[in-house]
Amino acid sequence: RIFRDTFLRVARRGLTPQLRSPPQQDGQWALKGYLSVFRHGDRTPKQKFKLITNHQALLALLPADYAGKGEVVFRSLDFRRRLLSTCQSIPGEDEPQVQRLIEILTKKMRMTGTKVVLRLLAGKGLLIVVKWGGEFTHAGRHQSKAVAEGLRQELSLMNKRLMEDVLLYTSEEGRVQATAEVFAKAFLPLAEVPFSLLQTKREWLDDISIPKDQMDEIRDTLKLELGRHLSVTLEQGEDPADWMAELMRILRYHRDIMRANLMEAEEGGVSEARTFRWCGSESPALFHERWETLFEALLGGDGGGVLVSPSRIPEFYDALKYDAIHHRDYLIRIL
């Protein structure tokens, strides 16, 4: 927008921008610079698992000085190992949900983005939240390399000297830095990226400027407007409430198919799911967990016909695209 406004302002005054260096290439104008902002490459969906428990072994994981200080966040591999060991010591019949937590920790143990949040809830017990996902995938590497090689070829045709002075900036997110590193190697090209080439600019590229209160207000408004009967009609002549009801019916239909197919596979002892090539340390159990969580967020469990959380629609699309790219055969088999 800044560039556009600047160019329009100059054009309206009828002025010609003056370059600091003379024209090149036998009097022809040459591209002097290039600026672009890229999104990170393909990543795994962000996910989380919640468990409320009163088991003493898990309560003992709280820090000695906890004293109701709210939530405590653990990002270290050592704590994830400790949590897994504790869960494995608990009989499955005592805490069925713990078995799902064991599956998650086993698969996502070494993922750098995996973190554990503990919080003591008054009168309810210990809340354990495990968050993971957002890891750079092999598809992201191919995307970053392809974009870099294509851009290098295009810019080289216009002015090879642009490659002599390149600056790359990233945010603090791991997947963004991984994208920038792969991009830099293919764009320059380099066997290794010098430490000084990639500069972290949190104030430019991270989401610190987004007001959380305004985002929450927008979500609440969407939830209200999508869930009630409106007088505005859609192009097809349907009321939005009817359209939402049809969407809920379709989602319930596919959820029932998924559950039936998974149950059939389990009862028949079919192990074909484990022969699929899973991306990002996924598994049939984690696939099932992810989709059940999404369906519950959108449908509110097994009942109700009102959209529970419209903010989950982007997550639903994200998960669908991810599985369509990485687990297409399994997705078709289940749905």
Secondary structure, DSSP 8 states (H G I E B T S, - for coil): -HHHHHHHHHHHTT-----SS--BTTTB--------------B---EEEEEEE--HHHHTTS-TT-TT-SEEEE--HHHHHHHHHHHHTS-TTT-HHHHHHHHHHHHHTT-TT-EEEEEEETTTEEEEEEEE---B-HHHHHHHHHHHHHHHHHHHHH-GGGGGS--EEE-S-HHHHHHHHHHHHHHTT-SS--TTTEEE-HHHHSSTTS-HHHHHHHHHHHHHHHHS--S---TTS--HHHHHHHHHHHHHHHHHHHHHHHHHHHHTT--GGGGS--STT--HHHHHHHHHHHHHHHH-TTS-SS-S-GGGHHHHHHHHHHHHHHSHHHHHHH-
